[in-house]
Amino acid sequence: MAARLQHEEGAERAEHVRDRRERLGPAGPDGSGQLKFLHKASFIAWFALMTVHVLGHALEVPSLALPDWRRGAGREAQLAGAGLRLALLGTGLVAGLGLALATISLADPWLSASFG
Protein backbone atom coordinates (compact mmCIF):
# COMPACT_ATOMS: atom_id res chain seq x y z
CA MET A 1 0.00 0.00 0.00
CA ALA A 2 2.75 2.45 0.95
CA ALA A 3 4.75 1.60 -2.17
CA ARG A 4 1.67 2.25 -4.32
CA LEU A 5 1.18 5.67 -2.68
CA GLN A 6 4.82 6.54 -3.30
CA HIS A 7 4.49 5.53 -6.94
CA GLU A 8 1.35 7.65 -7.37
CA GLU A 9 3.03 10.64 -5.69
CA GLY A 10 6.04 10.24 -7.99
CA ALA A 11 3.79 10.11 -11.05
CA GLU A 12 1.90 13.22 -9.89
CA ARG A 13 5.18 15.05 -9.33
CA ALA A 14 6.47 14.10 -12.80
CA GLU A 15 3.20 15.29 -14.37
CA HIS A 16 3.44 18.56 -12.43
CA VAL A 17 7.00 19.12 -13.67
CA ARG A 18 5.94 18.40 -17.28
CA ASP A 19 2.99 20.82 -17.00
CA ARG A 20 5.22 23.50 -15.51
CA ARG A 21 7.81 23.14 -18.30
CA GLU A 22 5.11 23.45 -20.94
CA ARG A 23 3.78 26.63 -19.34
CA LEU A 24 7.19 28.24 -18.78
CA GLY A 25 8.77 27.34 -22.10
CA PRO A 26 12.23 25.86 -22.53
CA ALA A 27 13.79 24.91 -19.23
CA GLY A 28 17.18 23.98 -20.57
CA PRO A 29 19.40 23.69 -23.60
CA ASP A 30 17.07 21.24 -25.36
CA GLY A 31 14.12 23.65 -25.26
CA SER A 32 12.74 25.32 -28.32
CA GLY A 33 9.97 27.67 -29.23
CA GLN A 34 8.97 31.27 -28.92
CA LEU A 35 10.76 31.94 -25.62
CA LYS A 36 14.06 30.74 -27.06
CA PHE A 37 13.57 32.94 -30.15
CA LEU A 38 12.76 35.97 -27.97
CA HIS A 39 15.84 35.31 -25.85
CA LYS A 40 18.09 35.21 -28.92
CA ALA A 41 16.47 38.29 -30.46
CA SER A 42 16.79 40.29 -27.24
CA PHE A 43 20.47 39.33 -26.98
CA ILE A 44 21.13 40.48 -30.54
CA ALA A 45 19.33 43.79 -29.88
CA TRP A 46 21.22 44.29 -26.60
CA PHE A 47 24.55 43.54 -28.27
CA ALA A 48 23.88 46.00 -31.11
CA LEU A 49 22.86 48.81 -28.72
CA MET A 50 25.78 48.11 -26.37
CA THR A 51 28.21 48.22 -29.31
CA VAL A 52 26.88 51.61 -30.43
CA HIS A 53 27.15 52.90 -26.85
CA VAL A 54 30.72 51.68 -26.35
CA LEU A 55 31.90 52.98 -29.72
CA GLY A 56 30.27 56.32 -28.94
CA HIS A 57 32.49 56.69 -25.88
CA ALA A 58 35.66 55.20 -27.39
CA LEU A 59 37.26 58.57 -28.14
CA GLU A 60 36.79 59.76 -24.55
CA VAL A 61 38.60 56.81 -22.97
CA PRO A 62 42.25 57.76 -23.58
CA SER A 63 41.91 61.23 -22.06
CA LEU A 64 40.12 59.80 -19.00
CA ALA A 65 42.22 56.68 -18.45
CA LEU A 66 45.77 57.80 -19.18
CA PRO A 67 46.17 60.07 -16.12
CA ASP A 68 45.47 57.02 -13.89
CA TRP A 69 48.39 55.11 -15.46
CA ARG A 70 51.02 57.88 -15.59
CA ARG A 71 53.37 57.54 -12.66
CA GLY A 72 55.96 60.13 -13.66
CA ALA A 73 53.46 63.00 -13.91
CA GLY A 74 53.09 63.34 -10.12
CA ARG A 75 50.17 62.88 -7.77
CA GLU A 76 48.35 65.99 -8.98
CA ALA A 77 48.17 64.59 -12.53
CA GLN A 78 46.38 61.44 -11.35
CA LEU A 79 42.63 61.59 -10.97
CA ALA A 80 41.11 61.15 -7.52
CA GLY A 81 40.33 57.52 -6.76
CA ALA A 82 42.78 56.04 -9.27
CA GLY A 83 44.06 53.47 -6.76
CA LEU A 84 40.55 52.41 -5.81
CA ARG A 85 39.57 51.99 -9.46
CA LEU A 86 42.65 49.85 -10.11
CA ALA A 87 41.93 47.72 -7.02
CA LEU A 88 38.29 47.25 -8.06
CA LEU A 89 39.35 46.28 -11.58
CA GLY A 90 41.75 43.65 -10.25
CA THR A 91 39.21 42.35 -7.74
CA GLY A 92 36.55 42.07 -10.44
CA LEU A 93 38.86 40.16 -12.75
CA VAL A 94 39.91 37.73 -10.03
CA ALA A 95 36.30 37.22 -8.86
CA GLY A 96 35.13 36.63 -12.43
CA LEU A 97 37.85 34.10 -13.07
CA GLY A 98 37.05 32.32 -9.80
CA LEU A 99 33.33 32.20 -10.61
CA ALA A 100 34.04 30.89 -14.10
CA LEU A 101 36.29 28.13 -12.76
CA ALA A 102 33.81 27.21 -10.02
CA THR A 103 30.87 26.88 -12.42
CA ILE A 104 32.49 25.50 -15.58
CA SER A 105 31.08 22.03 -14.91
CA LEU A 106 27.55 23.45 -15.14
CA ALA A 107 28.14 24.35 -18.80
CA ASP A 108 28.52 20.72 -19.92
CA PRO A 109 24.81 20.08 -20.73
CA TRP A 110 24.66 23.31 -22.72
CA LEU A 111 27.83 22.56 -24.67
CA SER A 112 26.77 18.97 -25.34
CA ALA A 113 23.41 20.15 -26.66
CA SER A 114 25.01 22.74 -28.93
CA PHE A 115 28.01 20.86 -30.29
CA GLY A 116 27.40 17.21 -29.52
N, C-alpha and C positions, 0 to 999 in steps of 0.2 A: 504494500500500500504506500509506504513512504517513498519507495523507489519510483512508483508511478507518479506521485505528486512532484517529485524532483524533475522527472522527465517532462511533465506538463509545464512546470515553471520554466524550464530551460527552453522549451518550444515557444512559450509566450514571450520570453525575453528575446529570442532570435527574431521572432516576428516583429516585435517592437523596434528592434535595431534596424531591420529592413525597412519598415514604415518610415522611421526617422530619416534614414539615408535618402529615401525617395523624396521626402518633403524638403530636405535641406540641399539636395543636389549632390555633386561629387564630394565624397568624403576622403578621397585619397588620390594617388596618382593614376589609378585606373578609371576614374570618373570621366564622364563626358557630358556634354549638353550645354545649355544656355549659360549656366553659371561659369563654366570653364571658359567659354567664349568671352563673356563679360570681363572675367579676370584678365585674360590676355589683352583684350582691347584697352582696358583701363591701364595696364602696365605700359603699353605702347604709347598711349596718350601722355601718361606721366613722364615717360622717358623723353618724349619729344619736348614737352614744356620745360622739363628740368634742363635739357641741353640748351635750349634758347636762353634760359635764365643764367646758366653758368657762363655761356659764351658772351652774354651781355655784360658780365662783370669781369671778364678775363683781362681787359686792359687796365683795370683798377688794381689788380692784385700786386704787380711788382712794386708800385709806389707805396702800398700798404704793408707788404711783407718784408721788403728789404731792410728797413730800419731795425727790425727785430733780429736780423741775422748779422748785422755789422758790429763787430766787436771793437774795431779800431776807431770808430767814430765817437766814442765816449758815451757815458750814461745818458746825457741829455739828448743824444740822437736817437736812442731807443725809445719806443713807445711805452707808455705805462702798461704794466701787466704782461710784458713780453715773456718773462720767466714762467708765469702762470700758464700762459697759452702754450708754451713749449712743453711744460709738464703735463697739461691736459691732453695734448696731442700724443705724447708718448704713452700715457696711461690708456687712452682710447685704443691705440694700436695694439698694445699688449693685451687689453681686455678682449678686443675683437679676435685676436689670434687664439687666445685661451678658449673663448666661446666656440670658435670654429673647430678647434681640436676636440673639445669636449662633446660636441654634437655631430661630428662627422659620421658616426655610425647610423644616425637617424636618416641620413640621406640615401642609404642603400636601396630601400624600396622605390624611391623616386628615380634613381639612376637606372635601376633594373627595368622599370617600366618604360623609360625613355629610350634606352640604348640596348636593352636586352632582347 
